[in-house]
Amino acid sequence: VVISSMLVFIAPGLFLASALGATRSWSWWLLCGVALGIVVLSAATATVQRIAGTPLTGASFLLVVFGCNAAAAAIAWFRAMRTDRPAIPRFAARNALEAAAALSVILVVMLPKFMWENFNGDGADALEVARLLFHQAMPFWPAGAGTVGNFPGITSMLFAYPASWFVRAFGALEFSARAPLLLALLATHAAIVALAEVRDRGADTARRTLGAGERLLIWTALLVYTIVVAYSATYSAYSADIAMPGAQDTMLVALFAATIIAVASDEVGWMMLFGLLSYFALPNGLLLLGMLWMAVLLVYRPVPRRIVITLGTLIIACIVLGTLLPYLLRRVGSLAPGGEYGSDMLLNRVLMVQFSDWRRLLYVLIGCGIAAVA
């Protein structure tokens, strides 16, 4: 039920990805579908909810989901009739079954952690932030909310939208806030496979396709990764929760890897989409985009001017968005974003670093918490 619900949630994005011709491989199609699904389903839910004037949960939310599926399927069918592009990638059914089986194993192995563990502070924040979207389009707290109102901000709000899908469908349960990790793992596996299959720029060799054994090894590595983020992903084993930072961090990995793939494939539109979503996922998304811009500028020969200009424009747009959007939201009477990841807060944390404290190396050299340092 959980895995099939994930397919239903991202189906509008998959249909639209087919309409846009992003079907060169299963992994790339899935990545594009997840990104488009986050944008389309979140926007459609917020719009219908605003018109209806009531929270969309249960059957009413699923009605919106299937409405988006029908509209996106119609667009994909229309485009397929007018072009010779394949509607879905080759071996899509086989790859989907592999992914479903792998996610089932991960879910079964981690079932107590997903379903029966009580929330800590971070996990409870994830659930309550997702529930904010039942009443408004942005997951920000009203004035006077207190300390909890500091999170999320502009650069940390993306996780709330996929989380709200599961909370709307299954209820305000611990599992609903943690289920987005499965979606993020699916996207991360696709991103790793797609990165491995990227052809060298200008190469004449055929695109390499990973075999079933190689894909299985990647899933095995992701199982180990899931155990680590579930038990010791933060400063304390007692502050790690699958809902946050597990699902949030994993989605950033998938989105930024997809940005790299778009750069390597010289696909400007997808580069802009994945880059923007990376920026809204976590504050280090902007830092990663800056590092990617520098890497392209220093490594590629000849320098791909279009990619350099596009990435530079994207970074500037993100900085402008981060600066102006809070102001614009206040001007239109909307709720203001939290400031936990504001530039002043991040700078203060950086200034606290003490390079003379050599004991910090022990945190790297010695395993901490339940899972060892990886």
DAKADA-V315265 format. One record per residue. N is the residue number from 1. RES is the residue in three letters. SS is DSSP state (@ for helix, = for strand, . for the rest). PHI is phi in radians with two decimals (* if undefined). Layout:
BEGIN
n->N res->RES ss->SS phi->PHI
n->N res->RES ss->SS phi->PHI
END
This chain:
BEGIN
n->1 res->VAL ss->. phi->*
n->2 res->VAL ss->@ phi->-1.12
n->3 res->ILE ss->@ phi->-1.19
n->4 res->SER ss->@ phi->-1.17
n->5 res->SER ss->@ phi->-1.13
n->6 res->MET ss->@ phi->-1.06
n->7 res->LEU ss->@ phi->-1.10
n->8 res->VAL ss->@ phi->-1.13
n->9 res->PHE ss->@ phi->-1.17
n->10 res->ILE ss->@ phi->-1.66
n->11 res->ALA ss->@ phi->-1.01
n->12 res->PRO ss->@ phi->-1.01
n->13 res->GLY ss->@ phi->-1.17
n->14 res->LEU ss->@ phi->-1.13
n->15 res->PHE ss->@ phi->-1.08
n->16 res->LEU ss->@ phi->-1.19
n->17 res->ALA ss->@ phi->-1.09
n->18 res->SER ss->@ phi->-1.11
n->19 res->ALA ss->@ phi->-1.12
n->20 res->LEU ss->. phi->-1.53
n->21 res->GLY ss->. phi->1.43
n->22 res->ALA ss->. phi->-1.53
n->23 res->THR ss->. phi->-2.12
n->24 res->ARG ss->. phi->-1.21
n->25 res->SER ss->. phi->-2.73
n->26 res->TRP ss->@ phi->-1.05
n->27 res->SER ss->@ phi->-1.14
n->28 res->TRP ss->@ phi->-1.20
n->29 res->TRP ss->@ phi->-1.05
n->30 res->LEU ss->@ phi->-1.15
n->31 res->LEU ss->@ phi->-1.06
n->32 res->CYS ss->@ phi->-1.13
n->33 res->GLY ss->@ phi->-1.14
n->34 res->VAL ss->@ phi->-1.11
n->35 res->ALA ss->@ phi->-1.10
n->36 res->LEU ss->@ phi->-1.16
n->37 res->GLY ss->@ phi->-1.10
n->38 res->ILE ss->@ phi->-1.06
n->39 res->VAL ss->@ phi->-1.22
n->40 res->VAL ss->@ phi->-1.21
n->41 res->LEU ss->@ phi->-1.18
n->42 res->SER ss->@ phi->-1.15
n->43 res->ALA ss->@ phi->-1.16
n->44 res->ALA ss->@ phi->-1.14
n->45 res->THR ss->@ phi->-1.13
n->46 res->ALA ss->@ phi->-1.12
n->47 res->THR ss->@ phi->-1.18
n->48 res->VAL ss->@ phi->-1.12
n->49 res->GLN ss->@ phi->-1.12
n->50 res->ARG ss->@ phi->-1.14
n->51 res->ILE ss->@ phi->-1.21
n->52 res->ALA ss->@ phi->-1.27
n->53 res->GLY ss->. phi->1.28
n->54 res->THR ss->. phi->-2.56
n->55 res->PRO ss->. phi->-1.06
n->56 res->LEU ss->. phi->-1.66
n->57 res->THR ss->. phi->-2.41
n->58 res->GLY ss->. phi->1.04
n->59 res->ALA ss->@ phi->-1.10
n->60 res->SER ss->@ phi->-1.14
n->61 res->PHE ss->@ phi->-1.19
n->62 res->LEU ss->@ phi->-1.10
n->63 res->LEU ss->@ phi->-1.11
n->64 res->VAL ss->@ phi->-1.14
n->65 res->VAL ss->@ phi->-1.05
n->66 res->PHE ss->@ phi->-1.22
n->67 res->GLY ss->@ phi->-1.13
n->68 res->CYS ss->@ phi->-1.12
n->69 res->ASN ss->@ phi->-1.05
n->70 res->ALA ss->@ phi->-1.13
n->71 res->ALA ss->@ phi->-1.14
n->72 res->ALA ss->@ phi->-1.18
n->73 res->ALA ss->@ phi->-1.12
n->74 res->ALA ss->@ phi->-1.12
n->75 res->ILE ss->@ phi->-1.13
n->76 res->ALA ss->@ phi->-1.10
n->77 res->TRP ss->@ phi->-1.11
n->78 res->PHE ss->@ phi->-1.10
n->79 res->ARG ss->@ phi->-1.18
n->80 res->ALA ss->@ phi->-1.14
n->81 res->MET ss->@ phi->-1.22
n->82 res->ARG ss->@ phi->-1.66
n->83 res->THR ss->. phi->-2.24
n->84 res->ASP ss->. phi->-1.74
n->85 res->ARG ss->. phi->-1.23
n->86 res->PRO ss->. phi->-1.20
n->87 res->ALA ss->. phi->-1.20
n->88 res->ILE ss->. phi->-2.39
n->89 res->PRO ss->. phi->-1.17
n->90 res->ARG ss->. phi->-1.13
n->91 res->PHE ss->. phi->1.05
n->92 res->ALA ss->@ phi->-1.10
n->93 res->ALA ss->@ phi->-1.12
n->94 res->ARG ss->@ phi->-1.09
n->95 res->ASN ss->@ phi->-1.15
n->96 res->ALA ss->@ phi->-1.14
n->97 res->LEU ss->@ phi->-1.17
n->98 res->GLU ss->@ phi->-1.05
n->99 res->ALA ss->@ phi->-1.13
n->100 res->ALA ss->@ phi->-1.09
n->101 res->ALA ss->@ phi->-1.15
n->102 res->ALA ss->@ phi->-1.15
n->103 res->LEU ss->@ phi->-1.15
n->104 res->SER ss->@ phi->-1.11
n->105 res->VAL ss->@ phi->-1.10
n->106 res->ILE ss->@ phi->-1.06
n->107 res->LEU ss->@ phi->-1.14
n->108 res->VAL ss->@ phi->-1.17
n->109 res->VAL ss->@ phi->-1.08
n->110 res->MET ss->. phi->-1.77
n->111 res->LEU ss->@ phi->-0.99
n->112 res->PRO ss->@ phi->-1.04
n->113 res->LYS ss->@ phi->-1.22
n->114 res->PHE ss->@ phi->-1.27
n->115 res->MET ss->@ phi->-1.89
n->116 res->TRP ss->. phi->-2.01
n->117 res->GLU ss->. phi->-1.39
n->118 res->ASN ss->. phi->-1.17
n->119 res->PHE ss->. phi->-1.18
n->120 res->ASN ss->. phi->-1.70
n->121 res->GLY ss->@ phi->-1.05
n->122 res->ASP ss->@ phi->-1.17
n->123 res->GLY ss->@ phi->-1.13
n->124 res->ALA ss->@ phi->-1.12
n->125 res->ASP ss->@ phi->-1.04
n->126 res->ALA ss->@ phi->-1.05
n->127 res->LEU ss->@ phi->-1.15
n->128 res->GLU ss->@ phi->-1.20
n->129 res->VAL ss->@ phi->-1.13
n->130 res->ALA ss->@ phi->-1.09
n->131 res->ARG ss->@ phi->-1.24
n->132 res->LEU ss->@ phi->-1.04
n->133 res->LEU ss->. phi->-1.26
n->134 res->PHE ss->. phi->-1.22
n->135 res->HIS ss->. phi->-2.18
n->136 res->GLN ss->. phi->-2.69
n->137 res->ALA ss->. phi->-1.47
n->138 res->MET ss->. phi->-2.05
n->139 res->PRO ss->. phi->-1.48
n->140 res->PHE ss->. phi->-2.00
n->141 res->TRP ss->. phi->-1.50
n->142 res->PRO ss->. phi->-1.25
n->143 res->ALA ss->. phi->-1.07
n->144 res->GLY ss->. phi->1.56
n->145 res->ALA ss->. phi->-1.27
n->146 res->GLY ss->@ phi->1.57
n->147 res->THR ss->@ phi->-1.06
n->148 res->VAL ss->@ phi->-1.08
n->149 res->GLY ss->@ phi->-1.24
n->150 res->ASN ss->@ phi->-1.29
n->151 res->PHE ss->. phi->-2.32
n->152 res->PRO ss->. phi->-1.61
n->153 res->GLY ss->. phi->-1.98
n->154 res->ILE ss->@ phi->-1.00
n->155 res->THR ss->@ phi->-1.62
n->156 res->SER ss->@ phi->-2.53
n->157 res->MET ss->. phi->-1.72
n->158 res->LEU ss->. phi->-1.08
n->159 res->PHE ss->@ phi->-1.04
n->160 res->ALA ss->@ phi->-1.15
n->161 res->TYR ss->@ phi->-1.26
n->162 res->PRO ss->@ phi->-1.07
n->163 res->ALA ss->@ phi->-1.08
n->164 res->SER ss->@ phi->-1.15
n->165 res->TRP ss->@ phi->-1.06
n->166 res->PHE ss->@ phi->-1.21
n->167 res->VAL ss->@ phi->-1.16
n->168 res->ARG ss->@ phi->-1.13
n->169 res->ALA ss->@ phi->-1.42
n->170 res->PHE ss->@ phi->-1.90
n->171 res->GLY ss->. phi->1.83
n->172 res->ALA ss->. phi->-1.41
n->173 res->LEU ss->. phi->-1.99
n->174 res->GLU ss->@ phi->-1.00
n->175 res->PHE ss->@ phi->-1.09
n->176 res->SER ss->@ phi->-1.07
n->177 res->ALA ss->@ phi->-1.34
n->178 res->ARG ss->@ phi->-1.65
n->179 res->ALA ss->. phi->-1.03
n->180 res->PRO ss->@ phi->-1.00
n->181 res->LEU ss->@ phi->-1.08
n->182 res->LEU ss->@ phi->-1.10
n->183 res->LEU ss->@ phi->-1.12
n->184 res->ALA ss->@ phi->-1.15
n->185 res->LEU ss->@ phi->-1.14
n->186 res->LEU ss->@ phi->-1.04
n->187 res->ALA ss->@ phi->-1.19
n->188 res->THR ss->@ phi->-1.17
n->189 res->HIS ss->@ phi->-1.06
n->190 res->ALA ss->@ phi->-1.07
n->191 res->ALA ss->@ phi->-1.17
n->192 res->ILE ss->@ phi->-1.12
n->193 res->VAL ss->@ phi->-1.10
n->194 res->ALA ss->@ phi->-1.12
n->195 res->LEU ss->@ phi->-1.11
n->196 res->ALA ss->@ phi->-1.16
n->197 res->GLU ss->@ phi->-1.67
n->198 res->VAL ss->. phi->-1.14
n->199 res->ARG ss->. phi->-1.43
n->200 res->ASP ss->. phi->-1.00
n->201 res->ARG ss->. phi->-1.05
n->202 res->GLY ss->. phi->1.46
n->203 res->ALA ss->. phi->-1.30
n->204 res->ASP ss->. phi->-1.73
n->205 res->THR ss->. phi->-1.29
n->206 res->ALA ss->. phi->-1.22
n->207 res->ARG ss->. phi->-1.11
n->208 res->ARG ss->. phi->-1.41
n->209 res->THR ss->. phi->-2.08
n->210 res->LEU ss->. phi->-1.26
n->211 res->GLY ss->. phi->-1.48
n->212 res->ALA ss->@ phi->-1.09
n->213 res->GLY ss->@ phi->-1.10
n->214 res->GLU ss->@ phi->-1.17
n->215 res->ARG ss->@ phi->-1.14
n->216 res->LEU ss->@ phi->-1.14
n->217 res->LEU ss->@ phi->-1.09
n->218 res->ILE ss->@ phi->-1.14
n->219 res->TRP ss->@ phi->-1.10
n->220 res->THR ss->@ phi->-1.10
n->221 res->ALA ss->@ phi->-1.10
n->222 res->LEU ss->@ phi->-1.22
n->223 res->LEU ss->@ phi->-1.12
n->224 res->VAL ss->@ phi->-1.07
n->225 res->TYR ss->@ phi->-1.02
n->226 res->THR ss->@ phi->-1.10
n->227 res->ILE ss->@ phi->-1.09
n->228 res->VAL ss->@ phi->-1.15
n->229 res->VAL ss->@ phi->-1.21
n->230 res->ALA ss->@ phi->-1.34
n->231 res->TYR ss->@ phi->-1.94
n->232 res->SER ss->@ phi->-2.62
n->233 res->ALA ss->. phi->-1.62
n->234 res->THR ss->. phi->-2.19
n->235 res->TYR ss->. phi->-1.17
n->236 res->SER ss->. phi->-2.58
n->237 res->ALA ss->@ phi->-1.07
n->238 res->TYR ss->@ phi->-1.54
n->239 res->SER ss->@ phi->-1.99
n->240 res->ALA ss->. phi->-1.63
n->241 res->ASP ss->. phi->-2.43
n->242 res->ILE ss->@ phi->-1.03
n->243 res->ALA ss->@ phi->-1.11
n->244 res->MET ss->@ phi->-2.80
n->245 res->PRO ss->@ phi->-1.62
n->246 res->GLY ss->@ phi->-0.94
n->247 res->ALA ss->@ phi->-1.16
n->248 res->GLN ss->@ phi->-1.14
n->249 res->ASP ss->@ phi->-1.15
n->250 res->THR ss->@ phi->-1.15
n->251 res->MET ss->@ phi->-1.13
n->252 res->LEU ss->@ phi->-1.09
n->253 res->VAL ss->@ phi->-0.99
n->254 res->ALA ss->@ phi->-1.13
n->255 res->LEU ss->@ phi->-1.18
n->256 res->PHE ss->@ phi->-1.25
n->257 res->ALA ss->@ phi->-1.06
n->258 res->ALA ss->@ phi->-1.13
n->259 res->THR ss->@ phi->-1.10
n->260 res->ILE ss->@ phi->-1.08
n->261 res->ILE ss->@ phi->-1.10
n->262 res->ALA ss->@ phi->-1.11
n->263 res->VAL ss->@ phi->-1.14
n->264 res->ALA ss->@ phi->-1.12
n->265 res->SER ss->. phi->-1.62
n->266 res->ASP ss->. phi->1.04
n->267 res->GLU ss->. phi->-1.98
n->268 res->VAL ss->@ phi->-1.14
n->269 res->GLY ss->@ phi->-1.05
n->270 res->TRP ss->@ phi->-1.16
n->271 res->MET ss->@ phi->-1.04
n->272 res->MET ss->@ phi->-1.15
n->273 res->LEU ss->@ phi->-1.14
n->274 res->PHE ss->@ phi->-1.15
n->275 res->GLY ss->@ phi->-1.14
n->276 res->LEU ss->@ phi->-1.11
n->277 res->LEU ss->@ phi->-1.12
n->278 res->SER ss->@ phi->-1.09
n->279 res->TYR ss->@ phi->-1.12
n->280 res->PHE ss->@ phi->-1.36
n->281 res->ALA ss->@ phi->-1.34
n->282 res->LEU ss->. phi->-2.70
n->283 res->PRO ss->. phi->-1.04
n->284 res->ASN ss->@ phi->-1.26
n->285 res->GLY ss->@ phi->-1.05
n->286 res->LEU ss->@ phi->-1.16
n->287 res->LEU ss->@ phi->-1.09
n->288 res->LEU ss->@ phi->-1.13
n->289 res->LEU ss->@ phi->-1.11
n->290 res->GLY ss->@ phi->-1.12
n->291 res->MET ss->@ phi->-1.17
n->292 res->LEU ss->@ phi->-1.13
n->293 res->TRP ss->@ phi->-1.06
n->294 res->MET ss->@ phi->-1.13
n->295 res->ALA ss->@ phi->-1.10
n->296 res->VAL ss->@ phi->-1.09
n->297 res->LEU ss->@ phi->-1.16
n->298 res->LEU ss->@ phi->-1.60
n->299 res->VAL ss->@ phi->-1.72
n->300 res->TYR ss->. phi->-1.22
n->301 res->ARG ss->. phi->-2.41
n->302 res->PRO ss->. phi->-1.23
n->303 res->VAL ss->. phi->-1.14
n->304 res->PRO ss->. phi->-1.32
n->305 res->ARG ss->@ phi->-1.06
n->306 res->ARG ss->@ phi->-1.11
n->307 res->ILE ss->@ phi->-1.20
n->308 res->VAL ss->@ phi->-1.06
n->309 res->ILE ss->@ phi->-1.17
n->310 res->THR ss->@ phi->-1.12
n->311 res->LEU ss->@ phi->-1.12
n->312 res->GLY ss->@ phi->-1.08
n->313 res->THR ss->@ phi->-1.11
n->314 res->LEU ss->@ phi->-1.08
n->315 res->ILE ss->@ phi->-1.11
n->316 res->ILE ss->@ phi->-1.10
n->317 res->ALA ss->@ phi->-1.08
n->318 res->CYS ss->@ phi->-1.12
n->319 res->ILE ss->@ phi->-1.11
n->320 res->VAL ss->@ phi->-1.13
n->321 res->LEU ss->@ phi->-1.04
n->322 res->GLY ss->@ phi->-1.10
n->323 res->THR ss->@ phi->-1.48
n->324 res->LEU ss->@ phi->-1.56
n->325 res->LEU ss->@ phi->-1.05
n->326 res->PRO ss->@ phi->-1.02
n->327 res->TYR ss->@ phi->-1.13
n->328 res->LEU ss->@ phi->-1.14
n->329 res->LEU ss->@ phi->-1.09
n->330 res->ARG ss->@ phi->-1.15
n->331 res->ARG ss->@ phi->-1.13
n->332 res->VAL ss->. phi->-1.59
n->333 res->GLY ss->. phi->1.45
n->334 res->SER ss->. phi->-1.50
n->335 res->LEU ss->. phi->-1.25
n->336 res->ALA ss->. phi->-1.51
n->337 res->PRO ss->. phi->-1.22
n->338 res->GLY ss->. phi->-1.28
n->339 res->GLY ss->. phi->-1.96
n->340 res->GLU ss->. phi->-1.06
n->341 res->TYR ss->. phi->-1.88
n->342 res->GLY ss->. phi->-1.19
n->343 res->SER ss->@ phi->-1.08
n->344 res->ASP ss->@ phi->-1.18
n->345 res->MET ss->@ phi->-1.14
n->346 res->LEU ss->@ phi->-1.14
n->347 res->LEU ss->@ phi->-1.14
n->348 res->ASN ss->@ phi->-1.09
n->349 res->ARG ss->@ phi->-1.20
n->350 res->VAL ss->@ phi->-1.14
n->351 res->LEU ss->@ phi->-1.18
n->352 res->MET ss->. phi->-1.41
n->353 res->VAL ss->. phi->-1.17
n->354 res->GLN ss->. phi->-2.06
n->355 res->PHE ss->. phi->-1.27
n->356 res->SER ss->. phi->-1.44
n->357 res->ASP ss->. phi->-1.52
n->358 res->TRP ss->@ phi->-1.23
n->359 res->ARG ss->@ phi->-1.13
n->360 res->ARG ss->@ phi->-1.09
n->361 res->LEU ss->@ phi->-1.11
n->362 res->LEU ss->@ phi->-1.09
n->363 res->TYR ss->@ phi->-1.16
n->364 res->VAL ss->@ phi->-1.59
n->365 res->LEU ss->@ phi->-1.39
n->366 res->ILE ss->. phi->-2.01
n->367 res->GLY ss->. phi->-1.08
n->368 res->CYS ss->. phi->-2.16
n->369 res->GLY ss->. phi->1.24
n->370 res->ILE ss->. phi->-1.43
n->371 res->ALA ss->. phi->-1.75
n->372 res->ALA ss->. phi->-1.27
n->373 res->VAL ss->. phi->-1.05
n->374 res->ALA ss->. phi->-1.84
END
